[in-house]
Amino acid sequence: GCRFFVDLPIVAAAEATVLPRQEAELQTLPSCRILVVEDETAVADSISRVLQRAGHDVRTAANGQEALTALADGMPDVIISDVKMPAMRGDQFFTELQVLYPELAPRVIFITGDIADQRTLAFLEQNRQPRLVKPFGADELRQKVASVLH
């Protein structure tokens, strides 16, 4: 028998906010090509659906090695990559990408659910690439993609 108490403060409803001009412009970007590198099929599918609904052309790869192979078929405008994956981790993929396709490196967004892992945290801090921490929302994903494209 454990007993839990949740004490939530009562607050007034949030007022409707008007998007600043920059955010409004980011949401009306033209379609682009996006490569999603994610080993969890459900996560990759979810990201793909959100981005396809926004009008983007999305391809997926299950790990860094598959992503490098996919790059031979055409260059994406944005790459969204998980950090922890089998076969080739996101950090290893990024290192290879910087050597083979350095022009793509600034257009990589990392996603991770494991910011407690020291290796992951060190990699993210060292490279200062845009990132999303799982779980993240559709709006946050679209805004992050838009910010990389600008």
DSSP file (Angstrom, degrees, kcal/mol; ACC not computed):
  #  RESIDUE AA STRUCTURE BP1 BP2  ACC     N-H-->O    O-->H-N    N-H-->O    O-->H-N    TCO  KAPPA ALPHA  PHI   PSI    X-CA   Y-CA   Z-CA
    1    1 A G              0   0    0      0, 0.0     2,-0.3     0, 0.0     0, 0.0   0.000 360.0 360.0 360.0  93.3    0.0    0.0    0.0
    2    2 A C        -     0   0    0      2,-0.0     2,-0.5     0, 0.0     0, 0.0  -0.781 360.0-153.5 -96.6 148.5    1.6    3.1   -1.3
    3    3 A R        -     0   0    0     -2,-0.3     2,-0.4     2,-0.0     0, 0.0  -0.989   8.9-167.3-125.3 130.0   -0.3    6.3   -1.2
    4    4 A F        -     0   0    0     -2,-0.5     2,-0.4     2,-0.0    -2,-0.0  -0.924   4.3-163.0-117.9 141.2    0.4    9.2   -3.7
    5    5 A F        -     0   0    0     -2,-0.4     2,-0.5     2,-0.0    -2,-0.0  -0.987   2.0-163.2-122.2 131.6   -0.8   12.7   -3.5
    6    6 A V        -     0   0    0     -2,-0.4     2,-0.7     2,-0.0    -2,-0.0  -0.968   3.3-167.7-116.0 120.9   -0.7   15.0   -6.5
    7    7 A D        -     0   0    0     -2,-0.5    -2,-0.0     2,-0.0     0, 0.0  -0.916   8.4-177.2-112.5 106.6   -1.1   18.7   -5.8
    8    8 A L        -     0   0    0     -2,-0.7     2,-0.1     0, 0.0    -2,-0.0  -0.889  23.1-127.0-107.0 131.0   -1.7   20.7   -8.9
    9    9 A P        -     0   0    0      0, 0.0     2,-0.6     0, 0.0    -2,-0.0  -0.432  21.2-120.1 -73.8 150.2   -2.0   24.5   -8.7
   10   10 A I        +     0   0    0     -2,-0.1     2,-0.3     0, 0.0     0, 0.0  -0.801  39.9 176.9 -89.7 125.8   -5.0   26.2  -10.2
   11   11 A V        -     0   0    0     -2,-0.6     2,-0.1     3,-0.0     3,-0.1  -0.912  33.1-100.6-129.1 156.6   -4.0   28.6  -12.9
   12   12 A A        -     0   0    0     -2,-0.3     3,-0.1     1,-0.1     0, 0.0  -0.407  52.7 -89.4 -70.6 151.4   -5.9   30.8  -15.3
   13   13 A A        -     0   0    0      1,-0.1    -1,-0.1    -2,-0.1     2,-0.1  -0.317  49.4-102.7 -61.3 143.4   -6.3   29.6  -18.9
   14   14 A A        -     0   0    0      1,-0.1     2,-0.2    -3,-0.1    -1,-0.1  -0.417  35.5-118.6 -68.6 141.3   -3.5   30.6  -21.2
   15   15 A E        -     0   0    0     -2,-0.1     2,-0.1     1,-0.1    -1,-0.1  -0.490  35.1 -94.9 -77.5 150.8   -4.2   33.4  -23.5
   16   16 A A        -     0   0    0     -2,-0.2     2,-0.4     1,-0.0    -1,-0.1  -0.447  45.0-147.0 -63.5 135.5   -4.1   32.8  -27.3
   17   17 A T        -     0   0    0     -2,-0.1     2,-0.5    -3,-0.1    -1,-0.0  -0.837   5.8-133.9-110.0 146.6   -0.7   33.8  -28.6
   18   18 A V        -     0   0    0     -2,-0.4     3,-0.1     1,-0.0    -2,-0.0  -0.837  30.5-116.9 -95.4 130.7    0.1   35.2  -31.9
   19   19 A L        -     0   0    0     -2,-0.5    -1,-0.0     1,-0.1     5,-0.0  -0.429  30.7-112.0 -66.7 136.2    3.1   33.6  -33.6
   20   20 A P     >  -     0   0    0      0, 0.0     4,-2.3     0, 0.0     3,-0.3  -0.293  34.1-104.0 -61.1 157.5    6.0   35.9  -34.1
   21   21 A R  H  > S+     0   0    0      1,-0.2     4,-2.3     2,-0.2     5,-0.2   0.877 120.0  54.2 -52.8 -43.4    6.7   36.6  -37.8
   22   22 A Q  H  > S+     0   0    0      1,-0.2     4,-2.1     2,-0.2    -1,-0.2   0.916 109.2  46.9 -61.4 -44.8    9.7   34.3  -37.9
   23   23 A E  H  > S+     0   0    0     -3,-0.3     4,-1.4     1,-0.2    -1,-0.2   0.895 111.1  52.1 -65.2 -39.2    7.7   31.3  -36.5
   24   24 A A  H  < S+     0   0    0     -4,-2.3     4,-0.4     1,-0.2    -1,-0.2   0.901 110.5  48.7 -63.0 -39.7    4.9   31.9  -39.0
   25   25 A E  H >< S+     0   0    0     -4,-2.3     3,-1.3    -5,-0.2    -1,-0.2   0.883 106.7  56.5 -66.2 -38.2    7.4   32.0  -41.9
   26   26 A L  H >< S+     0   0    0     -4,-2.1     3,-0.9     1,-0.3    -1,-0.2   0.828 102.1  56.5 -63.6 -31.0    9.0   28.7  -40.7
   27   27 A Q  T 3< S+     0   0    0     -4,-1.4    -1,-0.3     1,-0.2    -2,-0.2   0.591 102.7  55.6 -79.2  -8.9    5.6   26.9  -40.8
   28   28 A T  T <  S+     0   0    0     -3,-1.3    -1,-0.2    -4,-0.4    -2,-0.1  -0.060  75.8 141.4-112.9  33.0    5.1   27.8  -44.5
   29   29 A L    <   -     0   0    0     -3,-0.9     3,-0.1     1,-0.1    -3,-0.0  -0.383  55.2-105.2 -71.9 150.9    8.3   26.4  -45.9
   30   30 A P        -     0   0    0      0, 0.0    -1,-0.1     0, 0.0    26,-0.0  -0.256  50.3 -76.4 -69.7 165.7    8.3   24.6  -49.2
   31   31 A S        -     0   0    0     25,-0.1     2,-0.3    24,-0.1    25,-0.2  -0.269  55.6-178.2 -60.3 145.3    8.5   20.8  -49.4
   32   32 A C        -     0   0    0     -3,-0.1    25,-2.4    46,-0.0     2,-0.5  -0.911  31.4 -99.8-140.6 170.5   11.9   19.3  -48.9
   33   33 A R  E     -a   57   0A   0     -2,-0.3    44,-2.8    23,-0.2    45,-1.7  -0.815  39.7-173.0 -95.0 127.8   13.6   15.8  -48.9
   34   34 A I  E     -ab  58  78A   0     23,-3.1    25,-2.5    -2,-0.5     2,-0.6  -0.978  15.4-156.1-127.3 133.9   14.1   14.4  -45.4
   35   35 A L  E     -ab  59  79A   0     43,-2.3    45,-2.9    -2,-0.4     2,-0.6  -0.946  10.5-160.0-106.9 121.2   16.0   11.2  -44.4
   36   36 A V  E     -ab  60  80A   0     23,-3.0    25,-2.4    -2,-0.6     2,-0.7  -0.907   2.9-166.7-103.5 119.8   14.8    9.7  -41.1
   37   37 A V  E     +ab  61  81A   0     43,-3.6    45,-3.0    -2,-0.6     2,-0.3  -0.893  31.8 137.7-110.0 102.0   17.4    7.4  -39.5
   38   38 A E        -     0   0    0     23,-2.3    25,-0.1    -2,-0.7    47,-0.1  -0.977  43.9-156.2-152.3 127.8   15.7    5.5  -36.7
   39   39 A D  S    S+     0   0    0     -2,-0.3     2,-0.8    45,-0.3    23,-0.1   0.708  78.2  83.1 -81.8 -20.3   15.8    1.8  -35.7
   40   40 A E     >  -     0   0    0      1,-0.2     4,-2.6     2,-0.0     3,-0.3  -0.765  69.0-155.9 -87.1 111.7   12.4    1.8  -33.9
   41   41 A T  H  > S+     0   0    0     -2,-0.8     4,-2.8     1,-0.2     5,-0.2   0.874  90.3  52.6 -56.1 -43.7    9.8    1.3  -36.7
   42   42 A A  H  > S+     0   0    0      2,-0.2     4,-2.1     1,-0.2    -1,-0.2   0.895 112.0  45.7 -62.8 -39.8    7.0    2.9  -34.8
   43   43 A V  H  > S+     0   0    0     -3,-0.3     4,-2.6     2,-0.2     5,-0.2   0.932 113.5  48.9 -68.5 -45.9    9.0    6.0  -34.1
   44   44 A A  H  X S+     0   0    0     -4,-2.6     4,-2.5     1,-0.2    -2,-0.2   0.909 112.6  48.8 -59.8 -42.6   10.2    6.3  -37.7
   45   45 A D  H  X S+     0   0    0     -4,-2.8     4,-2.5    -5,-0.2    -1,-0.2   0.902 111.1  49.9 -64.2 -41.2    6.7    5.8  -39.0
   46   46 A S  H  X S+     0   0    0     -4,-2.1     4,-2.1    -5,-0.2    -2,-0.2   0.933 112.7  45.6 -64.0 -46.9    5.3    8.5  -36.7
   47   47 A I  H  X S+     0   0    0     -4,-2.6     4,-2.3     1,-0.2     5,-0.2   0.923 113.0  51.7 -61.0 -44.6    8.0   11.0  -37.7
   48   48 A S  H  X S+     0   0    0     -4,-2.5     4,-2.8    -5,-0.2     5,-0.2   0.913 108.6  50.3 -59.9 -44.7    7.5   10.2  -41.4
   49   49 A R  H  X S+     0   0    0     -4,-2.5     4,-2.4     2,-0.2    -1,-0.2   0.926 110.6  49.1 -61.2 -45.5    3.7   10.7  -41.1
   50   50 A V  H  X S+     0   0    0     -4,-2.1     4,-0.9     1,-0.2    -1,-0.2   0.927 116.1  42.6 -60.1 -45.3    4.0   14.1  -39.5
   51   51 A L  H  <>S+     0   0    0     -4,-2.3     5,-2.4     2,-0.2    -1,-0.2   0.849 112.2  52.7 -74.0 -34.2    6.5   15.3  -42.1
   52   52 A Q  H ><5S+     0   0    0     -4,-2.8     3,-1.8     1,-0.2    -1,-0.2   0.896 106.4  54.1 -67.1 -39.0    4.6   13.8  -45.0
   53   53 A R  H 3<5S+     0   0    0     -4,-2.4    -1,-0.2     1,-0.3    -2,-0.2   0.793 103.8  56.8 -63.2 -26.9    1.5   15.6  -43.8
   54   54 A A  T 3<5S-     0   0    0     -4,-0.9    -1,-0.3    -5,-0.2    -2,-0.2   0.434 128.4-101.7 -83.7   1.2    3.5   18.8  -43.9
   55   55 A G  T < 5S+     0   0    0     -3,-1.8    -3,-0.2     1,-0.3     2,-0.2   0.578  75.4 138.4  95.0  10.9    4.3   18.1  -47.5
   56   56 A H      < -     0   0    0     -5,-2.4     2,-0.7   -25,-0.2    -1,-0.3  -0.579  56.0-122.9 -91.9 153.6    7.8   16.7  -47.3
   57   57 A D  E     -a   33   0A   0    -25,-2.4   -23,-3.1    -2,-0.2     2,-0.4  -0.857  38.4-166.9 -91.8 116.1    9.3   13.8  -49.2
   58   58 A V  E     +a   34   0A   0     -2,-0.7     2,-0.3   -25,-0.2   -23,-0.2  -0.907  17.0 179.2-118.3 132.1   10.5   11.4  -46.5
   59   59 A R  E     -a   35   0A   0    -25,-2.5   -23,-3.0    -2,-0.4     2,-0.3  -0.888  16.5-147.3-118.7 156.3   12.7    8.3  -46.7
   60   60 A T  E     -a   36   0A   0     -2,-0.3     2,-0.3   -25,-0.2   -23,-0.2  -0.901  12.9-172.7-125.9 155.4   13.7    6.1  -43.7
   61   61 A A  E     -a   37   0A   0    -25,-2.4   -23,-2.3    -2,-0.3     3,-0.1  -0.986  22.6-140.6-141.5 143.6   16.8    4.0  -42.8
   62   62 A A  S    S-     0   0    0     -2,-0.3     2,-0.3   -25,-0.2   -25,-0.1   0.607  80.7  -3.9 -83.8 -12.1   17.0    1.7  -39.8
   63   63 A N  S  > S-     0   0    0    -25,-0.1     4,-2.0    22,-0.1    26,-0.1  -0.960  84.1 -83.0-164.8 177.1   20.6    2.6  -38.9
   64   64 A G  H  > S+     0   0    0     24,-2.1     4,-2.3    22,-0.3     5,-0.2   0.855 122.2  54.9 -61.4 -37.5   23.6    4.7  -39.9
   65   65 A Q  H  > S+     0   0    0      1,-0.2     4,-1.8     2,-0.2    -1,-0.2   0.934 109.4  46.5 -64.0 -45.7   24.9    2.1  -42.4
   66   66 A E  H  > S+     0   0    0      1,-0.2     4,-2.4     2,-0.2    -1,-0.2   0.867 110.7  55.0 -62.4 -35.5   21.5    2.1  -44.2
   67   67 A A  H  X S+     0   0    0     -4,-2.0     4,-1.8     2,-0.2    -2,-0.2   0.915 105.5  50.6 -65.5 -42.9   21.5    5.9  -44.2
   68   68 A L  H  X S+     0   0    0     -4,-2.3     4,-0.6     1,-0.2    -1,-0.2   0.893 111.6  48.9 -61.8 -38.8   24.9    6.1  -45.9
   69   69 A T  H >< S+     0   0    0     -4,-1.8     3,-1.0     1,-0.2     4,-0.4   0.903 108.8  53.3 -65.2 -41.4   23.6    3.7  -48.5
   70   70 A A  H >< S+     0   0    0     -4,-2.4     3,-1.4     1,-0.2     4,-0.3   0.814  98.1  64.9 -64.3 -30.4   20.5    5.8  -49.0
   71   71 A L  H >< S+     0   0    0     -4,-1.8     3,-1.2     1,-0.3    -1,-0.2   0.769  90.3  65.6 -65.5 -24.4   22.6    8.9  -49.6
   72   72 A A  T << S+     0   0    0     -3,-1.0    -1,-0.3    -4,-0.6    -2,-0.2   0.753  97.8  55.8 -67.1 -22.6   24.0    7.3  -52.7
   73   73 A D  T <  S-     0   0    0     -3,-1.4    -1,-0.2    -4,-0.4    -2,-0.2   0.479 129.5 -40.9 -88.2  -3.3   20.4    7.6  -54.2
   74   74 A G    <   -     0   0    0     -3,-1.2    -1,-0.3    -4,-0.3    -2,-0.0  -0.542  61.1 -94.0 147.5 145.9   20.1   11.3  -53.6
   75   75 A M        -     0   0    0     -2,-0.2   -42,-0.1    -3,-0.1     2,-0.1  -0.678  34.9-142.7 -86.5 129.4   20.9   14.0  -51.1
   76   76 A P        -     0   0    0      0, 0.0   -42,-0.2     0, 0.0     3,-0.1  -0.432  12.5-134.6 -81.4 163.6   18.3   15.0  -48.6
   77   77 A D  S    S+     0   0    0    -44,-2.8     2,-0.3     1,-0.3   -43,-0.2   0.761  92.4  19.0 -84.1 -29.1   17.7   18.6  -47.4
   78   78 A V  E     -b   34   0A   0    -45,-1.7   -43,-2.3     2,-0.0     2,-0.4  -0.995  65.3-156.2-141.9 143.2   17.5   17.4  -43.8
   79   79 A I  E     -bc  35 108A   0     28,-2.5    30,-3.1    -2,-0.3     2,-0.6  -0.990   4.4-166.3-120.7 128.4   18.6   14.3  -41.9
   80   80 A I  E     -bc  36 109A   0    -45,-2.9   -43,-3.6    -2,-0.4     2,-0.4  -0.966  19.5-179.4-112.6 117.5   16.9   13.3  -38.6
   81   81 A S  E     -bc  37 110A   0     28,-2.8    30,-2.5    -2,-0.6   -43,-0.2  -0.959  26.6-136.1-128.7 133.9   18.9   10.7  -36.8
   82   82 A D  E     - c   0 111A   0    -45,-3.0    30,-0.2    -2,-0.4     3,-0.1  -0.388  17.4-141.6 -68.5 159.6   18.5    8.7  -33.6
   83   83 A V  S    S+     0   0    0     28,-1.1     7,-3.3     1,-0.2     2,-0.7   0.884  84.6  54.0 -91.7 -48.6   21.7    8.5  -31.6
   84   84 A K  S    S+     0   0    0      5,-0.2   -45,-0.3     6,-0.1    -1,-0.2  -0.796  71.3 137.1 -95.6 114.2   21.5    4.9  -30.3
   85   85 A M        -     0   0    0     -2,-0.7   -22,-0.1    -3,-0.1     2,-0.1  -0.974  50.9-102.8-147.7 157.6   21.0    2.3  -33.1
   86   86 A P  S    S+     0   0    0      0, 0.0     2,-2.8     0, 0.0   -22,-0.3  -0.348  97.5  17.0 -76.3 166.0   22.3   -1.1  -34.0
   87   87 A A  S    S+     0   0    0    -24,-0.1     2,-0.3   -23,-0.1   -24,-0.1  -0.310 138.1  15.1  71.0 -57.8   24.9   -1.7  -36.7
   88   88 A M  S    S-     0   0    0     -2,-2.8   -24,-2.1     4,-0.0   -23,-0.1  -0.873  80.5-140.0-148.6 113.8   26.0    2.0  -36.8
   89   89 A R     >  -     0   0    0     -2,-0.3     4,-2.5   -26,-0.1    -5,-0.2  -0.128  29.1-106.4 -64.8 164.8   25.1    4.5  -34.1
   90   90 A G  H  > S+     0   0    0     -7,-3.3     4,-2.4     1,-0.2     5,-0.1   0.858 120.1  52.8 -62.7 -37.1   24.1    8.0  -34.8
   91   91 A D  H  > S+     0   0    0     -8,-0.6     4,-1.9     2,-0.2    -1,-0.2   0.893 111.0  46.8 -67.4 -38.2   27.5    9.4  -33.6
   92   92 A Q  H  > S+     0   0    0     -9,-0.2     4,-2.2     2,-0.2    -2,-0.2   0.907 112.2  51.1 -67.1 -41.9   29.4    7.0  -35.9
   93   93 A F  H  X S+     0   0    0     -4,-2.5     4,-2.7     1,-0.2    -2,-0.2   0.915 109.1  51.0 -59.4 -44.2   27.0    7.9  -38.8
   94   94 A F  H  X S+     0   0    0     -4,-2.4     4,-2.4     2,-0.2    -1,-0.2   0.888 108.0  52.0 -63.7 -39.9   27.7   11.6  -38.2
   95   95 A T  H  X S+     0   0    0     -4,-1.9     4,-1.1     2,-0.2    -1,-0.2   0.928 113.0  44.7 -61.5 -45.3   31.4   11.1  -38.2
   96   96 A E  H  X S+     0   0    0     -4,-2.2     4,-3.0     1,-0.2     5,-0.3   0.900 111.4  54.0 -64.2 -41.2   31.2    9.3  -41.5
   97   97 A L  H  X S+     0   0    0     -4,-2.7     4,-2.8     1,-0.2     7,-0.3   0.897 103.8  55.2 -61.0 -42.1   28.8   11.9  -42.9
   98   98 A Q  H  < S+     0   0    0     -4,-2.4    -1,-0.2     1,-0.2    -2,-0.2   0.829 114.9  40.3 -62.2 -32.0   31.3   14.7  -42.0
   99   99 A V  H  < S+     0   0    0     -4,-1.1    -2,-0.2    -3,-0.3    -1,-0.2   0.924 126.2  31.8 -80.7 -48.4   34.0   13.0  -44.1
  100  100 A L  H  < S+     0   0    0     -4,-3.0    -3,-0.2     1,-0.2    -2,-0.2   0.868 138.2  14.6 -81.1 -38.5   31.9   11.8  -47.0
  101  101 A Y    >X  +     0   0    0     -4,-2.8     3,-2.2    -5,-0.3     4,-0.7  -0.542  65.3 166.9-136.8  67.1   29.3   14.6  -47.3
  102  102 A P  G >4 S+     0   0    0      0, 0.0     3,-0.5     0, 0.0    -1,-0.1   0.775  74.9  65.5 -59.2 -26.3   30.4   17.6  -45.1
  103  103 A E  G 34 S+     0   0    0      1,-0.2     4,-0.1     2,-0.1    -5,-0.1   0.721 100.3  52.3 -68.5 -19.3   27.8   19.8  -46.7
  104  104 A L  G X4 S+     0   0    0     -3,-2.2     3,-2.1    -7,-0.3    -1,-0.2   0.711  86.1  84.4 -86.3 -21.8   25.1   17.7  -45.0
  105  105 A A  G X< S+     0   0    0     -4,-0.7     3,-1.3    -3,-0.5    -1,-0.2   0.851  86.4  53.0 -53.7 -42.3   26.5   17.9  -41.5
  106  106 A P  G 3  S+     0   0    0      0, 0.0    -1,-0.3     0, 0.0    -2,-0.1   0.651 104.2  60.0 -69.2 -10.3   24.9   21.2  -40.6
  107  107 A R  G <  S+     0   0    0     -3,-2.1   -28,-2.5    -4,-0.1     2,-0.5   0.110  79.8 111.6-104.3  22.0   21.5   19.8  -41.7
  108  108 A V  E <   -c   79   0A   0     -3,-1.3     2,-0.5   -30,-0.2   -28,-0.2  -0.827  45.3-167.8-100.1 132.1   21.4   16.9  -39.2
  109  109 A I  E     -c   80   0A   0    -30,-3.1   -28,-2.8    -2,-0.5     2,-0.4  -0.978  13.9-147.4-113.6 127.1   18.9   16.9  -36.3
  110  110 A F  E     -cd  81 131A   0     20,-2.7    22,-2.5    -2,-0.5     2,-0.4  -0.756  10.0-165.5 -96.3 143.1   19.5   14.3  -33.6
  111  111 A I  E     +cd  82 132A   0    -30,-2.5   -28,-1.1    -2,-0.4     2,-0.3  -0.973  16.3 161.8-122.7 141.6   16.8   12.6  -31.7
  112  112 A T  E     - d   0 133A   0     20,-1.8    22,-2.9    -2,-0.4     3,-0.1  -0.993  36.1-164.2-156.8 150.6   17.3   10.6  -28.5
  113  113 A G  S    S+     0   0    0     -2,-0.3     2,-0.4    20,-0.2     3,-0.1   0.303  84.4  72.1-110.7   3.4   15.5    9.3  -25.5
  114  114 A D    >   +     0   0    0      1,-0.1     3,-0.6     2,-0.1     7,-0.1  -0.606  41.8 145.3-124.9  70.6   18.7    8.7  -23.6
  115  115 A I  T 3   +     0   0    0     -2,-0.4    -1,-0.1     1,-0.2     6,-0.0   0.473  69.8  69.1 -84.6   0.1   20.2   11.9  -22.4
  116  116 A A  T 3  S+     0   0    0     -3,-0.1     2,-0.3     4,-0.0    -1,-0.2   0.702  74.7  98.2 -86.0 -21.4   21.4   10.3  -19.2
  117  117 A D  S <> S-     0   0    0     -3,-0.6     4,-2.8     1,-0.2     5,-0.2  -0.534  71.3-144.2 -69.9 125.6   23.9    8.1  -21.1
  118  118 A Q  H  > S+     0   0    0     -2,-0.3     4,-2.6     1,-0.2     5,-0.2   0.856  97.7  52.0 -62.2 -37.3   27.3    9.9  -20.7
  119  119 A R  H  > S+     0   0    0      2,-0.2     4,-2.1     1,-0.2    -1,-0.2   0.929 113.2  44.3 -65.3 -44.9   28.5    8.9  -24.3
  120  120 A T  H  > S+     0   0    0      2,-0.2     4,-2.6     1,-0.2    -2,-0.2   0.939 115.1  48.0 -63.8 -47.9   25.3   10.3  -25.8
  121  121 A L  H  X S+     0   0    0     -4,-2.8     4,-2.5     1,-0.2     5,-0.2   0.910 111.5  49.9 -61.2 -44.2   25.4   13.4  -23.7
  122  122 A A  H  X S+     0   0    0     -4,-2.6     4,-2.4    -5,-0.2    -1,-0.2   0.909 111.5  49.4 -62.0 -42.2   29.1   14.0  -24.5
  123  123 A F  H  X S+     0   0    0     -4,-2.1     4,-2.2    -5,-0.2     5,-0.2   0.939 112.5  46.5 -62.4 -47.8   28.4   13.6  -28.2
  124  124 A L  H  X S+     0   0    0     -4,-2.6     4,-1.7     1,-0.2     5,-0.4   0.892 115.1  46.6 -63.7 -40.1   25.5   16.0  -28.3
  125  125 A E  H  < S+     0   0    0     -4,-2.5    -1,-0.2    -5,-0.2    -2,-0.2   0.892 112.7  50.0 -68.6 -39.7   27.4   18.6  -26.3
  126  126 A Q  H  < S+     0   0    0     -4,-2.4    -2,-0.2    -5,-0.2    -1,-0.2   0.896 118.3  36.0 -66.9 -42.1   30.5   18.3  -28.4
  127  127 A N  H  < S-     0   0    0     -4,-2.2    -1,-0.2    -5,-0.2    -2,-0.2   0.689  85.1-152.7 -90.6 -19.8   28.8   18.6  -31.8
  128  128 A R     <  +     0   0    0     -4,-1.7    -3,-0.1    -5,-0.2    -4,-0.1   0.796  35.1 159.9  51.8  34.1   26.0   21.2  -30.8
  129  129 A Q        -     0   0    0     -5,-0.4    -1,-0.2     1,-0.1   -20,-0.1  -0.479  52.2 -86.9 -77.4 155.6   23.7   19.9  -33.5
  130  130 A P        -     0   0    0      0, 0.0   -20,-2.7     0, 0.0     2,-0.3  -0.323  57.7-173.1 -58.0 147.6   20.0   20.6  -33.3
  131  131 A R  E     -d  110   0A   0    -22,-0.2     2,-0.4    -3,-0.1   -20,-0.2  -0.987  26.0-154.9-147.7 155.9   18.3   17.9  -31.2
  132  132 A L  E     -d  111   0A   0    -22,-2.5   -20,-1.8    -2,-0.3     2,-0.5  -0.996  18.7-141.2-127.6 135.4   14.9   16.7  -30.0
  133  133 A V  E     -d  112   0A   0     -2,-0.4   -20,-0.2   -22,-0.2   -22,-0.1  -0.863  41.1 -85.3 -99.9 126.4   14.5   14.7  -26.9
  134  134 A K  S    S+     0   0    0    -22,-2.9     2,-0.1    -2,-0.5     3,-0.0  -0.473 110.1  44.9 -70.3 141.0   12.0   11.8  -27.0
  135  135 A P  S    S+     0   0    0      0, 0.0     2,-0.3     0, 0.0    -2,-0.1   0.583  80.3 157.7 -81.5 145.7    9.1   12.1  -26.6
  136  136 A F        -     0   0    0     -4,-0.1     2,-0.1    -2,-0.1    -2,-0.1  -0.911  34.9-114.5-129.5 159.1    8.6   15.2  -28.7
  137  137 A G     >  -     0   0    0     -2,-0.3     4,-2.1     1,-0.1     5,-0.1  -0.420  24.9-110.1 -92.9 166.9    5.5   16.6  -30.4
  138  138 A A  H  > S+     0   0    0      1,-0.2     4,-2.7     2,-0.2     5,-0.2   0.890 117.7  51.4 -62.0 -42.2    4.6   17.1  -34.0
  139  139 A D  H  > S+     0   0    0      1,-0.2     4,-2.6     2,-0.2    -1,-0.2   0.919 109.6  49.6 -63.1 -43.0    4.8   20.9  -33.7
  140  140 A E  H  > S+     0   0    0      2,-0.2     4,-2.1     1,-0.2    -1,-0.2   0.903 111.7  49.5 -62.1 -41.2    8.2   20.7  -32.1
  141  141 A L  H  X S+     0   0    0     -4,-2.1     4,-2.3     2,-0.2    -2,-0.2   0.946 112.0  46.9 -62.1 -50.0    9.4   18.4  -34.9
  142  142 A R  H  X S+     0   0    0     -4,-2.7     4,-2.5     1,-0.2    -2,-0.2   0.897 112.9  49.7 -61.4 -40.8    8.1   20.6  -37.7
  143  143 A Q  H  X S+     0   0    0     -4,-2.6     4,-2.3    -5,-0.2    -1,-0.2   0.883 109.6  50.8 -66.5 -37.6    9.7   23.7  -36.1
  144  144 A K  H  X S+     0   0    0     -4,-2.1     4,-1.7     2,-0.2    -2,-0.2   0.919 111.4  47.9 -66.5 -42.4   13.0   22.0  -35.7
  145  145 A V  H  X S+     0   0    0     -4,-2.3     4,-1.8     1,-0.2    -2,-0.2   0.936 112.1  50.3 -60.6 -46.5   13.0   21.0  -39.4
  146  146 A A  H  X S+     0   0    0     -4,-2.5     4,-1.1     1,-0.2    -2,-0.2   0.887 107.9  52.6 -60.6 -40.1   12.1   24.5  -40.4
  147  147 A S  H  < S+     0   0    0     -4,-2.3    -1,-0.2     1,-0.2    -2,-0.2   0.855 108.4  50.7 -67.4 -33.6   14.8   26.0  -38.3
  148  148 A V  H  < S+     0   0    0     -4,-1.7    -1,-0.2     1,-0.2    -2,-0.2   0.849 107.9  53.5 -70.3 -33.9   17.4   23.8  -39.9
  149  149 A L  H  <        0   0    0     -4,-1.8    -1,-0.2     1,-0.2    -2,-0.2   0.730 360.0 360.0 -73.4 -22.0   16.2   24.8  -43.4
  150  150 A H     <        0   0    0     -4,-1.1    -1,-0.2    -3,-0.2    -2,-0.2   0.475 360.0 360.0 -85.4 360.0   16.6   28.5  -42.7
